[in-house]
Structure formats: C-alpha cells, structure tokens
Amino acid sequence: MAQAKQAKITKKTKTSTKTYHNFIGGEWVKSSTGEWFDNVNPADTSDIVGRFPNSTADDVNAAVSAAKNAATKWRRTPAPKRAELLFRLGEILRANKDRYTQEMTREMGKVLKEAGGDVQEAIDCTYYTAGEGRRLHGFTTPAEMPNKFAMCVRQPVGLCGLITPFNFPMAIPSWKLIPALVCGNTVVIKSGEDVPLSALNLVKACEQAGIPKGVVNLVNGFGDAGAALVDHQDVRLISFTGSTDTGRKIAEACARDNKIVSLEMGGKNAIIVMDDADIDNAVEGSLWGAFGTSGQRCTASSRLVVHKKVYKKFVQKLVERVKALRVGNGLDPKTDVGPVINEDAMQKIHGYIHIGKNIDRATLACGGNLLTKGDYAKGWFIEPTVFTDVKPGMRIGQEEIFGPVTSVIPFSTLDEAIEIVNGVKYGLSSAIYTQDVNKSFYAMQELYTGICYVNSATIGAEVHLPFGGTKGTGNGHREAGTQVLDIFSEWKALYVDYSGKLQKAQIDAVEI
Ligand code: UN1
C-alpha cells in the first residue's frame, strides 16, 4: 500500500486534472502540506478522475477544531429542524443521482447499475433517518416514589470521526453521517483514498442543503490521516468500516482513550443450497452474490454450500453462467463485472487463487487468471473464478478474499451445512435456498450471523433494517435501521421529584 500511495502523491501546482479540496469549517481548503494524490479509474489507469489533498494530522486537527466549534449550536438545534436540512439533502442527492452514479463508476469501477444502487442507498438512508428527527424516541417509566417522574432521552455523543471504505463510496458514508447528524453530533469524515469523489459529493450536497459550517468536515488522505483522527483527544466516537486488521488497531487505540467505537469489518458469507431448492434461482442468486461488485462486498457470497444430491447439476449450471459473464469497464452498459479497486487488491486476490489451486488443492472450475491483454491492460481485471470440491477448513473456505472468487462446498445434511456456514471467524450474512418452510426457519434460528436471507443471496441489505455481524465481523453494534441511533446517541436518565421534600431512592419505601 505504501508504494501505491507514494506513486500517487504529487506537489505539482499546475495540472489539467480537476482539483478537489478538503472541507473544513465550511471552507474548501488545500492540505497543509500542499500535497495531492490522484484518484485513478481502476478500469483505465490512464484516466485520472481528480486530484485530492493528501492530508496530515494538521489538517485533521483543523477539521476537529471546526467540528468542536460548531457542536453546541448544532446540538441545541431542535432535532426536527436538523432533519429538515437532511430532507433537503435527500432532494439534492436525488436530483444529482445520475452524475454521482457516473462519477462513482469512474472512480470505483462497479457497473453503472450498481453505482446507481449505491447512490440510491444513500438517498434511502437520508430520507429514512431524517424521519428520526421527529421520533428519536426515548421512554417514560414509573418512579418508585410518589410525586416523582422518570424518563430517558437520547443525547448526542459529541464529535464523531467517520472512516469509510472504497466498496460503497456513498452509501457507507451516508450510513454513518446521516444518523450522526440527526442525533445532533458534528463530524469529521476520512473517506476511502481510492474513492474520494463520492464522499466529497455527499459532503458538497450537505453544504448545498444548508447544514451549518463546521458541522460536517471532510479530510482526504491515507491511513495516517485516519490514525490522527482516531488518536485525537477531542474525538468522542470512531465509526469505521474496513478490514478486520485495521479495525482491531482502531479498537485498541480507542480503548486507551475510552472512545466509543463502532466497527463493521470482514465477512465470509455463505449460501446453503438444499436438495429441494429451485436450482435455477439458487444459481442466479449465487452469481449475483458472488460476483456483484466484483465480489468486493463484506456481504459477498464467497462460499456456496451445496447439497450433494444437487451438487453436480448446480456446479454445471453455475459454471456455465459464470463463463458467460462479461468483464469490462463498468461505464459500458454491457459489462457484468467491473475491475477490482487497485493493483494491491488484484495481487491479493490472485494470491488467493494461487492458494486455492496449489496449496488448498481445490478444483478450479473456471476463471483463475488476471486479464491483462487489450483494453484490460489499462486496469485491474480478474476472471470470475469458481473453485469446487472445497473443504470447509481450506484457506479459500475460511479467509475473506474480497474479489470475484467463490468456493463451492458439498454437504449431506442441513446440520452439517449450518456447521460449515458457522465455522468461520466472521458472522455477517448467510442465506439458504429451500422450498421447505421448516428447514428455512430452522436455518434462520441456527445460522449465527447478523443478517440471514431465505431464497436470495447474502447481499442486498435494506437501510431500514439493522446491518452488522457477529464474531469477527464487528464489535456488537448495528448500523442502519433505528438500531444505529444506539451508536450515535447516549442515553440520559432523567428524574424529576415534584414532592417538595427529600425522597431517598431504595430507602424511603412507600408502605402498602
Ligand atoms: C458492504 O459490503 O460493506 O447488503 C455493504 C449489501 C449492501 C451493503 C453492503 N446493501 O450488500
């Protein structure tokens, strides 16, 4: 990564490439060092989408200080008023959806339809969560003494640092930003360095919606900028989506400062295909779950756990469909599968293909090669790859690959399949294809994941349901839904004694 970063950084002041800035205290500003990095199209690395400030701890400090200055006024703004601005933001996102979609495909590589879905997820999240401005429900409860009132309200946690990944360049920033704002927090965002434009588009839309200066701040850059945010003493909460390794380091750093930390990390999700399943439907779901977004989703269906009775038929149909997938530039509407995000990712995924073939010794049913000729030479392309006869304990059956590679694992009984699905260190998403209502409910009960689907793939979560996972996927929090409010607000218990005298809890009991 370090090498890729160095190659991208420049101090040049003159360029024909469009230049973007950090957003700090309501102003668009350069980084304190005057350094820039290029945002490169992963389908065509000769296409530079823009150049962005390479920020340091000084820039992060400036952004945190702006967020701190804006905090009191924003916290005191009634939640329905905060939400009004968010509804306005939703309108702006909707009006610009096509442009955002194009720009996202250009910087991230996913096909246009999927980029449109990503922007739509940000729109949905904005409208849905803005509605919380008129709810943010607390509760009342009886007090144990007469003439005393007890209730609970949500209060903002304070200054939030949001660190976001490359794979959902607008949706994931919105999952964090919108609930943080509706709860009354101010934020500093450090967006994924491979996809800075989509988060910037979201922040620009916040500015246009009239969100006050300093409430939303954006710092572009690499891991050192993220680390400066994590270590800053004025930051109260870090919300992070990304790799399990980075997440663990962030959690350790946050623990030292007693910061609240919400982590959304890896997955090794699986689809179970029962012998009674509609096989064609299961094949379609597997194709979409494994190769959508080139497999670069935390929710990707990277294991297909298939009943032995239908194994042969399933594999034959799947491989036929996978071979027909068109790999190419996501901007071409005929493309099914775009590039992967960068060279490091491509090498890592290719490394896993090597492991699958030569160390695990699974059967390579199709794919397996880097695509480097003709137009492919300009980008980071990999053939959609299927391994069969995979044993659950193999590395390709255990580790997150985050690319267009899936492993088919045979099984004989539903209990065995459930054990295979649960037998990894992650627990984000799972699925089962079956026509049998009893089997589906049994699987829903036994699959130990944060999300579980019946008769559809492991991807495609909706914004009004909680998103997150068990075990190594997270640290117990859920994004989206109303559950996300528990990340971005803290409970305050309120007691009002209107008896006019001292009443001692647990001591002055009422006689009955
Ligand atoms: C992710 O992969 O990090 O459920 C997010 C889905 C999308 C979100 C995925 N709505 O696949």
Residues whose N, C-alpha, C, O or C-beta is under 5 A from the ligand:
A	BS01	UN1	R297 C298 T299 I459 G460 A461
